Amino acid sequence: MGTEDVRVNASSGDGNASSKIAVDSKHLVAIEDQREEQRDDNTLTSAWGTARSLINAAVSGGVLALSYQIPRAGFGLVTLLMLVSAFLLYETLMMLYKTTLLLRVSSYTGAVRKLWGRRAERGVALSLTLGQFGILVGYANVLRDTIPWVIQYNVMGCVDSDENCDLPVYLRSWFLITIIMLVFIVPLSLRSDPDLFANISFTTFVHFGAFLVLVCYGASIYHVSNLSDSAVYTEDEALALGLPIAPNLYPSPSDGAPAPFIFSDQAVLVLAILAFAMEAHTTGLEILYGTRMRPEDQRPEESPDDHKIRVTSLVVAGSFAAVFVYYLIIMLGAYMAFGPKVKDNALNSFPSSDIFAQVIRCTYTFELGTSVPIYVYAMRRDLTASLFNIEGGQADIDRVEKENPKRTIFITLTLLVLSTVLGVLGTLSIILGLTGAIVTALNTYVFPSMLYYTFAKQQGNDGWEFKVSLPLAIFGVLVSIIALYSQINLLVN
């Protein structure tokens, strides 16, 4: 009898111990969940921070190249194409966001995998990689002409691009860019913190605010009237540059200003350049998923998904509207300053000796230094998710990066080194045109529209977005083909 009592007591003791362990386990899980929420709260950013980061990503090299397109397409047509592009970019980014949100994935390639399979995912991942890499190359090209030029001019009185400018190795653009990369850009690019990118994006607003003042200053100081002989190309010069010959495009002093609408294959390059400027709908997607949604802002009739879509649509619409207005002012101001002879990089139209332009080149260095890490961050994570078949969301990618720091460093350095080399050797117009034509029109216009079309068709959703998604995809294909033809034609000529 005593033995049975001992067994009963022992059994009761084991039960109490198990219950205590279970309670402690639940408590530990609750504590860990709370810590995870705190980490998320520290990592994610507000809607306003997301808008800052999105504007930072969208105001890219494209802003420098649009005034260069006015002699080729006319101010009126370029402006119209900018307006159309702003709407299309908004619509396709929202299509992509809605598709990934409702599929419960948080990456571009994750949506492709679920809807189209592994093989399609690899193809789209390659296209995204090439597109984002093109942006890094474009940024490196712009970086080449920023603070290195200021140092070169003030030390030697000439810059790398000048003929007969014999610079020592330590003043060469490639050497100075290497120093900037190692000291400034690489450490930021190794981070995976959306909140950090939102906080440092203030440099974008400081720089582009100053750049806006520079362009207005240039329009008044360097203003070259379109009616001046010195402001226009001769027909022979135009043919040599591959510019379209159209009535009133190259006027004599009595002929008037260039035609506002010049319809040619060159005009389509504007769409490709703008697609380039917002390439990385995948970058935009990474930024949007870094937004902290406040439950108290959710309307009573809204589901959590509807709340996220509403807030995100406001962020994207506001960001793109701000970028459109800024692009328009910069494009007009640069063209007013330098006329049809404005360079493909509008900043390089200003003399190297201009003190104000030198200041802007310095601020541009800091702006690029805070923008490049955003693209490296998005590109590295897309590559990681695709190469290592990560099925989950951003938290899973975070975990993989933390578990493999050496691989993360290797991918980051490889992207930065390759893009810097190609950027230093290339020209901005070729980088923008080829990258925009080959892949970014597909990544920005075609794939998001087709993903939404496939998903909506599966769900039986026949709303207006479903009806316009297929025409949008066809439009993107046409932009890509015509822009590529136009760019190849220019290179051949």
Buried (B, 14 or more C-beta within 10 A) or exposed (E): EEEEEEEEEEEEEEEEEEEEEEEEEEEEEEEEEEEEEEEEEEBBBBBEBBBBBBBBBBBBBBBBBBBBBBBBBBBEBBBBBBEBBBEBBBBBBBBBBBBBBBBEBBBBBBBBBBBBEEEBBBEBBEBBBBBBBBBBBBBBBBBBBBBBBBBBBEEBEBBBEBEEBEBEEEBBBBEBBBEBBEEBBBEBBBBBBBBBBBBBBEBBBEBBEBBBBBBBBBBEEBEBEBBEEEBBBEEEEBEEEBBBEBEBBBBEEEBEBBBBEBEBBBBBBBBBBBBBBBBBBBBBBBBBBBBBBEEEEBEEEBEEEEBBBBBBBEBBBBBBEBBBEBBBBBBBBBBBBBBBBBBBBBBBBBEBEBEBBBBBBBBBBBBBBBBBBBBBBBBBBBBBBBEEEBEBBBEBBBEBBEEBEEBBEEBBBEBBBBBBBBBBEBEBBBBBBBBBBBBBBBBBBBBBBBBBBBBBEEEEEEEEBBEBBBEBBEBBEBBBEBBBEBBEEBEEE
